[in-house]
Amino acid sequence: MSRSKIGTTEAVLIILTVIISHSILSLPRDLIVRTKSATILNIIFITIICTLLALLIAKLFKKFGNADILDISEYLGGKLFKQIVGAIFIFYYMVSSAILLRNFCEALGLVYFQMTPIIFLILLFVIGSCISNRLGFNVSLKVNLLILPIALVSIVFIFIANFKSFDIQKIFPILGGGFKDTFVTGLLNISAFEGLKYLYFIPPYLKEPEKYKKISVLSAILTGTYLILCVSIILFIFPSFFTTNEIMPLYSAARYISFGNFLQRLESIFMMVWILSFISYLTIATKFAISIFQKMTNIKNTKEIINVFGLLTIAISMFPKNLAVSTFWETKIYSYFSIAIIFVFGISILILANIKKRKNL
């Protein structure tokens, strides 16, 4: 991947692609299941924590210029450690995006394509991602810059259009299942900020590296704000979502929107926007995985391996035997997996590298 430079807005939108894609599926419902009526309060609490963590990441990167976490890993533990860190992040990027792809295609199949084999839907997304990656980094970013704001506006529109149906009383009791569920057990909701994983790899791509701190903080705050919108829609409309296995609650919320007899069933329009945003998410996730692989192996032409990563995505997405298995990974294992990689493993590397640098001064 060429080191094309990106601006502040593009960098923030790269990070937001993750939360948008996850929220289309069951993420808002899963957050509510965990913290009940206290979910909005919990997200505010988690947003504060993630903003502080984003500030910490920015501070830890400050002494390493435009280096990414692979460069820092090599400084900390040599080339072998760099290879290990790179392999872990490739595994994380590929598995998380492939499982999410499987669940999204399963949802599309249930809603629109009941007679279509799941493999065909997966192929369409992977082919779209491969074509986008072949067109180059700048093209993908420009498409993302066009699609993501529309996806964000679609959620705002669903929120506003359904406002008359909201029952604000559902926010009570404020602490939901109690203080422990909201502020201790509810810390698992920090996995919803998975998009911050891109903070470890975007420094070399920034046109204005001095704005890295701004990008980090703004991404955390916007992610939290977006989550509050999504959770509010589900929490204030559907009390049954505390226990239901509905896979796309926001899609169901969109079906409630109606403006007289002339403007109904807008959910199909929203779904089209979400499909495009998901292709954008898959493209960027694969692109960064390829970029990590390129840095590990020093290959010059990444176009030769785009199809390999596409086939790998298909293989991983088809690995779960059924929807129940892939959903279990997304809703149960995923939270611990994300927290371990982003907020423990990544930050630990940065802290140890900073300690080493301080000792060498």
Helices and strands as residue ranges (DSSP letters): H 8-24, H 27-35, G 36-38, H 39-61, G 62-64, H 69-111, H 118-135, H 137-161, G 163-165, G 168-171, H 179-183, G 185-200, G 203-205, G 209-211, H 212-237, G 239-242, H 249-254, E 258-259, E 263-264, H 267-297, H 303-317, H 323-328, I 329-333, H 334-338, I 339-346, H 347-360
